[in-house]
Amino acid sequence: MSDDQKKIKILTISDHPLSPSGVGTQTRLILESLLKSGKYSVVSLGGAVRHENYQPQKVDEFQDDWIIYPVDGYGDQNRIRSAIMAHKPDMLWFMTDPRFYGFLWDMEDEVRSKLPMIYYHVWDNKPYPTFNKTFYDSTDVICTISKVTDDIVRNVAPDVECHYIPHIADPAIFRKLPEEEVKTFRGNSPFGDKFMVFWNSRNARRKMSGSLIYWFKEFLDEVGHDKACLLMHTDPKDGHGQDLEAIISELGLVNGEVMFSVKKSSAAELNLFYNAADVTCGISDAEGFGLSTFESLAAGTPIVVTMTGGLQEQVTNGKDWFGAGIEPASKAIIGSQQVPFIYEDRISKEGFLEALLKVYNATPAEREEMGAKGTEHIKENYNFDKTLKRWDKLLTDIHEKHGSWENRKIYKKWELEEV
């Protein structure tokens, strides 16, 4: 048997691993680490983006050990069957919201008879989604991205193997930069020495981008329009969100009070924005984890966030605060045909202004301390190297415990029911 055949082969389904989305970024970080160990090879179905072509892509550093097949959405049953039969993977690892994987769970008996299914699970809020129980029970191992998600899985499907493995940020990229470098950058920027609020998210409904601008104007009305500015790294014309340029025109915020960063930026460029900011905001009404505020803390900049989903475990460790958290003013039950019920955590204008003013009125030294403690919180509870080692150990253990193909263990196609 060749060395290549001895490697644990993983079939993954997620956002395209080379895309800048949170799901794509986390997938890439995990897979790169596994591949560098020399123990794995990977076949990825990369979805959730518009593809220029659908030819298989080899990642330069890993060549035949990592091949990415572009797919629409997250693939379909025939695409999964084809990948499994062509590559004979030892396990299937998939990530993002369960709404996108109904087609996969519909064929779980077909997949799990050959190899285990490992789901890196994203869920934003309670009530406990009992309607997901069938999905959870149809999975060999569930890994959860936040404490909220972990509590949900353990209560909805207590018999399923579950592991809490939160997101990570590469400390070689997202880190505190030298003061002089940041000072020079700010000196050459439009925001100069103003109090700079940074927002790095997709312009989409749940992100509350329009509310942020309206409420920021009231913040400026209180502190002075020449004292602060808002930099939004987003597409102001995104079809999934509001026309943000129309909003700033309507509010008269056209003199640098609100600015947009619209070009695609490297991770290093984003880190410079985080370092230059005085605070980073994330006020989504639903947020599984919240990567932008997480990266901000890694860079030493405090955050203002809604106390929802994964955001609430970022801003405090239960003792210290690394910015300001905003308790929801209302928890409305919303839903759809796929998701019958889930809380939508809406904050109020008053709650937002109170939180932002708390950080604004802090001294530079106090903000520095908030950010520094936040960085230590990230290093201690979301350690980059330790988390990647956990993934390696977990997947190795799953391979040994569950097996695959002719060595498949544990899974039974049948169960006994009393009639």
URBEL-V279289 format. One record per residue. N is the residue number from 1. RES is the residue in one letter. PSI is psi in radians with two decimals (* if undefined). OMEGA is omega in radians with two decimals (999 if undefined). NEAR is the number of other ideal C-beta (glycine too) atoms within 10 Angstrom. Layout:
BEGIN
{{N;RES;PSI;OMEGA;NEAR} {N;RES;PSI;OMEGA;NEAR}}
END
This chain:
BEGIN
{{1;M;2.33;-3.10;5} {2;S;2.88;3.12;6} {3;D;-0.63;-3.12;7} {4;D;-0.69;-3.11;10} {5;Q;-0.42;-3.13;9} {6;K;-0.25;-3.14;9} {7;K;2.60;3.05;18} {8;I;2.12;-3.10;20} {9;K;2.20;-3.10;19} {10;I;2.26;2.95;25} {11;L;2.15;-3.13;24} {12;T;2.59;3.02;24} {13;I;2.19;-3.11;25} {14;S;-3.08;2.87;26} {15;D;2.67;3.12;22} {16;H;2.20;-3.04;24} {17;P;-0.26;3.11;25} {18;L;0.14;3.09;15} {19;S;2.78;-3.07;17} {20;P;0.04;-3.13;15} {21;S;2.83;3.11;17} {22;G;-0.76;3.13;22} {23;V;-0.78;3.12;24} {24;G;-0.76;-3.13;21} {25;T;-0.81;-3.14;21} {26;Q;-0.71;3.10;25} {27;T;-0.80;-3.12;27} {28;R;-0.80;-3.12;19} {29;L;-0.74;-3.13;19} {30;I;-0.84;-3.07;25} {31;L;-0.68;3.10;24} {32;E;-0.74;-3.13;17} {33;S;-0.77;3.13;18} {34;L;-0.76;-3.10;24} {35;L;-0.63;3.13;19} {36;K;-0.36;3.12;13} {37;S;-0.33;-3.12;13} {38;G;0.07;-3.07;10} {39;K;-0.16;-2.96;14} {40;Y;2.75;2.83;23} {41;S;2.68;-2.98;22} {42;V;2.39;2.93;26} {43;V;2.10;-3.07;20} {44;S;2.36;2.90;27} {45;L;1.90;-3.05;22} {46;G;1.98;-3.05;23} {47;G;-2.86;3.01;23} {48;A;0.23;3.05;17} {49;V;2.85;3.07;16} {50;R;2.18;-3.06;7} {51;H;2.45;3.05;13} {52;E;-0.59;3.03;7} {53;N;2.94;-3.04;6} {54;Y;0.38;3.10;10} {55;Q;2.51;3.08;9} {56;P;2.49;-3.13;10} {57;Q;2.30;3.03;18} {58;K;2.31;3.10;12} {59;V;2.16;-2.96;19} {60;D;-0.82;-3.04;7} {61;E;-0.47;-3.00;10} {62;F;-0.21;3.08;16} {63;Q;-2.12;-3.05;9} {64;D;-0.26;3.14;9} {65;D;-0.25;3.09;19} {66;W;1.85;3.12;23} {67;I;2.28;-3.12;16} {68;I;2.20;3.08;20} {69;Y;1.97;3.09;21} {70;P;2.37;3.12;18} {71;V;2.71;3.01;21} {72;D;2.49;-3.08;13} {73;G;-2.14;3.03;12} {74;Y;0.48;3.14;22} {75;G;-2.99;3.10;21} {76;D;-3.14;-3.04;14} {77;Q;-0.73;-3.14;13} {78;N;-0.61;3.10;10} {79;R;-0.68;3.11;18} {80;I;-0.82;3.12;22} {81;R;-0.79;-3.12;13} {82;S;-0.79;-3.12;13} {83;A;-0.70;-3.13;21} {84;I;-0.77;-3.10;18} {85;M;-0.58;-3.11;9} {86;A;-0.62;-3.00;11} {87;H;-0.25;-3.14;16} {88;K;1.03;-3.14;15} {89;P;2.80;3.11;22} {90;D;-0.31;3.12;24} {91;M;2.76;3.06;23} {92;L;2.13;-3.14;26} {93;W;2.19;-3.12;26} {94;F;2.68;-3.01;23} {95;M;2.50;2.89;23} {96;T;-2.89;-3.06;24} {97;D;2.36;-3.11;15} {98;P;-0.33;3.13;21} {99;R;-0.45;-3.06;12} {100;F;-0.09;-3.00;18} {101;Y;0.35;3.08;20} {102;G;-0.68;-3.14;11} {103;F;-0.56;-3.12;15} {104;L;-0.78;3.12;24} {105;W;-0.44;3.08;19} {106;D;-0.35;3.14;11} {107;M;0.40;-3.04;15} {108;E;-0.59;3.12;19} {109;D;-0.61;3.12;12} {110;E;-0.72;-3.11;14} {111;V;-0.86;-2.98;22} {112;R;-0.28;3.03;20} {113;S;-0.34;-3.11;12} {114;K;-0.61;-3.04;18} {115;L;2.69;-3.13;24} {116;P;2.64;3.07;25} {117;M;2.18;3.13;22} {118;I;2.12;-3.06;24} {119;Y;2.10;3.03;26} {120;Y;1.82;-2.80;24} {121;H;2.35;3.07;25} {122;V;2.12;2.99;23} {123;W;2.44;-2.91;25} {124;D;-0.56;-2.89;26} {125;N;2.91;3.01;20} {126;K;3.10;0.01;14} {127;P;2.83;-3.14;12} {128;Y;2.14;-3.09;14} {129;P;1.36;-3.11;22} {130;T;-0.39;3.11;13} {131;F;-0.23;3.07;15} {132;N;-0.11;-3.02;19} {133;K;-0.74;3.13;15} {134;T;-0.69;3.10;12} {135;F;-0.84;-3.11;22} {136;Y;-0.77;-3.11;22} {137;D;-0.28;3.14;13} {138;S;0.35;-3.09;19} {139;T;2.48;-3.12;25} {140;D;-0.81;-3.10;21} {141;V;2.33;3.07;21} {142;I;2.26;3.03;22} {143;C;2.39;-3.00;23} {144;T;2.50;-3.02;23} {145;I;-0.26;-3.09;23} {146;S;2.91;3.11;25} {147;K;-0.58;3.08;14} {148;V;-0.86;-3.14;21} {149;T;-0.70;-3.12;25} {150;D;-0.78;3.11;20} {151;D;-0.69;-3.14;15} {152;I;-0.88;-3.09;24} {153;V;-0.76;-3.08;26} {154;R;-0.46;3.10;15} {155;N;-0.64;-3.11;13} {156;V;-0.66;-3.09;18} {157;A;1.24;-3.02;20} {158;P;-0.31;-3.10;9} {159;D;-0.14;-3.09;7} {160;V;2.40;3.09;18} {161;E;2.24;-3.01;18} {162;C;2.41;3.14;19} {163;H;2.24;3.07;16} {164;Y;1.96;3.11;16} {165;I;1.63;-3.06;18} {166;P;3.02;3.14;20} {167;H;2.93;-3.13;23} {168;I;2.84;3.01;24} {169;A;2.41;-3.09;23} {170;D;1.98;-3.09;15} {171;P;-0.25;3.07;16} {172;A;-0.34;-3.14;9} {173;I;-0.93;-3.09;14} {174;F;1.74;-3.00;25} {175;R;2.90;3.08;16} {176;K;2.25;3.14;18} {177;L;2.78;3.10;16} {178;P;2.47;-3.07;9} {179;E;-0.71;-3.11;9} {180;E;-0.64;3.12;8} {181;E;-0.74;3.14;12} {182;V;-0.72;3.14;17} {183;K;-0.73;3.12;12} {184;T;-0.75;3.13;11} {185;F;-0.80;-3.13;14} {186;R;-0.64;-3.14;18} {187;G;-0.49;3.14;9} {188;N;0.12;-3.07;8} {189;S;2.88;3.11;16} {190;P;-0.36;-3.07;11} {191;F;-0.18;3.00;19} {192;G;-2.13;-3.10;11} {193;D;0.26;3.09;9} {194;K;2.75;2.98;19} {195;F;2.02;-3.00;19} {196;M;2.12;3.08;22} {197;V;2.20;-3.10;24} {198;F;2.45;3.10;26} {199;W;2.05;-3.08;28} {200;N;1.59;-3.10;22} {201;S;2.90;3.02;25} {202;R;2.46;3.06;17} {203;N;1.49;-3.11;21} {204;A;2.82;-2.98;16} {205;R;-0.88;-3.03;14} {206;R;-0.23;-3.12;16} {207;K;-0.21;3.04;24} {208;M;0.64;-3.06;24} {209;S;-0.70;3.13;23} {210;G;-0.76;3.10;16} {211;S;-0.71;-3.14;18} {212;L;-0.78;-3.11;22} {213;I;-0.78;3.12;22} {214;Y;-0.79;-3.11;15} {215;W;-0.55;3.11;21} {216;F;-0.60;3.08;25} {217;K;-0.72;3.12;19} {218;E;-0.58;3.03;14} {219;F;-0.79;3.12;21} {220;L;-0.65;3.11;19} {221;D;-0.52;-3.13;9} {222;E;-0.74;-3.03;12} {223;V;-0.30;-3.10;14} {224;G;2.27;-3.08;11} {225;H;-0.28;3.13;16} {226;D;0.09;-3.04;11} {227;K;-0.33;-3.03;13} {228;A;2.83;3.08;21} {229;C;2.78;3.13;23} {230;L;2.15;3.07;25} {231;L;2.09;-3.11;21} {232;M;1.99;3.09;24} {233;H;1.61;-3.02;20} {234;T;3.02;3.03;20} {235;D;1.90;-3.07;15} {236;P;-0.20;-3.14;19} {237;K;0.29;-3.13;14} {238;D;2.28;-3.12;15} {239;G;-0.29;3.12;8} {240;H;-0.04;-3.08;11} {241;G;-2.79;-3.11;20} {242;Q;2.82;3.03;19} {243;D;1.65;-3.03;15} {244;L;-0.51;3.10;21} {245;E;-0.64;3.09;13} {246;A;-0.63;-3.13;12} {247;I;-0.81;-3.11;19} {248;I;-0.52;3.07;22} {249;S;-0.76;3.13;11} {250;E;-0.66;-3.09;12} {251;L;-0.07;3.14;16} {252;G;0.37;-3.12;10} {253;L;1.04;-3.00;20} {254;V;0.25;-3.12;10} {255;N;0.61;3.09;10} {256;G;0.05;3.10;14} {257;E;-0.67;3.08;19} {258;V;2.21;-3.13;24} {259;M;2.66;3.12;17} {260;F;2.36;2.96;18} {261;S;1.92;-2.97;16} {262;V;-0.29;-3.11;12} {263;K;2.64;3.09;7} {264;K;2.26;-3.07;8} {265;S;2.58;3.05;15} {266;S;2.88;3.10;10} {267;A;-0.66;3.14;14} {268;A;-0.66;3.10;11} {269;E;-0.69;3.09;12} {270;L;-0.68;3.13;21} {271;N;-0.60;3.10;22} {272;L;-0.68;3.06;18} {273;F;-0.80;3.13;23} {274;Y;-0.75;-3.14;26} {275;N;-0.63;-3.11;23} {276;A;-0.42;-3.09;20} {277;A;2.68;2.99;25} {278;D;-0.47;3.12;19} {279;V;2.57;3.04;27} {280;T;2.34;-3.08;29} {281;C;2.52;2.97;31} {282;G;1.83;-3.01;29} {283;I;0.58;-3.14;27} {284;S;2.63;3.05;25} {285;D;-0.15;3.04;24} {286;A;2.25;-3.08;20} {287;E;1.96;3.14;28} {288;G;-0.81;3.12;25} {289;F;-1.03;3.14;22} {290;G;1.36;-3.00;27} {291;L;-0.57;-3.06;23} {292;S;-0.74;3.12;23} {293;T;-0.56;3.08;33} {294;F;-0.80;3.11;26} {295;E;-0.62;3.11;27} {296;S;-0.80;3.11;35} {297;L;-0.67;3.11;29} {298;A;-0.52;3.12;26} {299;A;-0.01;3.07;28} {300;G;0.30;3.14;23} {301;T;2.24;-3.10;28} {302;P;2.89;-3.05;28} {303;I;2.70;2.97;31} {304;V;2.07;-3.01;26} {305;V;2.74;2.96;29} {306;T;2.43;3.11;27} {307;M;1.26;-3.12;17} {308;T;2.74;3.06;28} {309;G;-2.41;-3.12;28} {310;G;-0.25;-3.13;24} {311;L;-0.65;-3.04;28} {312;Q;-0.46;3.11;20} {313;E;-0.15;3.06;20} {314;Q;-0.76;-2.93;30} {315;V;-0.27;3.12;27} {316;T;2.63;3.03;18} {317;N;0.20;-3.10;15} {318;G;-0.23;3.14;6} {319;K;-1.01;-3.14;6} {320;D;2.70;3.09;13} {321;W;2.43;-3.08;16} {322;F;0.78;-3.05;27} {323;G;-2.35;-3.13;29} {324;A;2.37;3.08;24} {325;G;2.51;-3.10;20} {326;I;2.00;3.10;26} {327;E;2.43;3.12;14} {328;P;2.40;3.05;18} {329;A;-0.40;3.08;13} {330;S;2.62;3.08;11} {331;K;1.54;-3.10;15} {332;A;2.42;3.03;11} {333;I;2.04;3.08;10} {334;I;-3.12;-3.14;11} {335;G;-2.96;-3.13;13} {336;S;-3.04;3.09;9} {337;Q;-0.58;3.12;5} {338;Q;-0.65;-3.13;11} {339;V;1.62;-3.03;16} {340;P;-0.55;-3.11;12} {341;F;2.43;3.02;14} {342;I;2.57;3.10;18} {343;Y;2.45;2.97;20} {344;E;1.98;-3.03;18} {345;D;1.77;-3.14;25} {346;R;2.25;3.04;18} {347;I;2.87;3.12;24} {348;S;2.83;3.04;15} {349;K;-0.75;-3.10;13} {350;E;-0.72;3.12;12} {351;G;-0.69;3.11;20} {352;F;-0.84;-3.11;25} {353;L;-0.70;3.12;17} {354;E;-0.75;-3.12;13} {355;A;-0.79;-3.11;24} {356;L;-0.68;3.11;26} {357;L;-0.56;3.10;15} {358;K;-0.77;3.13;16} {359;V;-0.69;-3.14;20} {360;Y;-0.73;-3.07;19} {361;N;-0.18;3.05;9} {362;A;2.65;3.08;18} {363;T;2.79;3.08;8} {364;P;-0.64;3.13;8} {365;A;-0.68;3.12;8} {366;E;-0.70;3.08;13} {367;R;-0.68;3.09;19} {368;E;-0.73;-3.14;15} {369;E;-0.73;3.08;15} {370;M;-0.85;-3.11;24} {371;G;-0.72;-3.13;27} {372;A;-0.72;3.10;15} {373;K;-0.61;3.08;20} {374;G;-0.71;3.10;28} {375;T;-0.73;3.11;21} {376;E;-0.64;3.07;15} {377;H;-0.76;3.12;19} {378;I;-0.81;-3.11;24} {379;K;-0.65;-3.06;14} {380;E;-0.75;-2.99;10} {381;N;-0.19;-3.14;13} {382;Y;0.77;-3.01;19} {383;N;2.22;-3.05;14} {384;F;-0.96;-3.07;18} {385;D;-0.74;-3.12;10} {386;K;-0.68;-3.14;12} {387;T;-0.74;3.13;18} {388;L;-0.62;3.07;19} {389;K;-0.61;3.09;13} {390;R;-0.72;3.10;15} {391;W;-0.77;3.13;20} {392;D;-0.86;-3.12;18} {393;K;-0.75;-3.10;10} {394;L;-0.82;-3.09;16} {395;L;-0.60;3.05;23} {396;T;-0.77;3.12;15} {397;D;-0.71;3.12;11} {398;I;-0.74;3.14;21} {399;H;-0.73;-3.12;20} {400;E;-0.67;-3.06;11} {401;K;-0.72;-3.01;13} {402;H;-0.45;-3.12;22} {403;G;-2.99;3.10;17} {404;S;2.70;3.09;19} {405;W;-2.13;-3.08;12} {406;E;-0.28;3.12;6} {407;N;0.29;-3.11;10} {408;R;2.33;-3.10;15} {409;K;2.87;2.99;10} {410;I;-0.90;-3.03;11} {411;Y;2.34;3.04;17} {412;K;2.38;3.11;8} {413;K;-0.25;-3.03;8} {414;W;2.85;3.04;6} {415;E;2.67;-3.14;5} {416;L;2.27;3.08;6} {417;E;2.42;3.11;5} {418;E;2.32;-3.14;3} {419;V;*;999;3}}
END
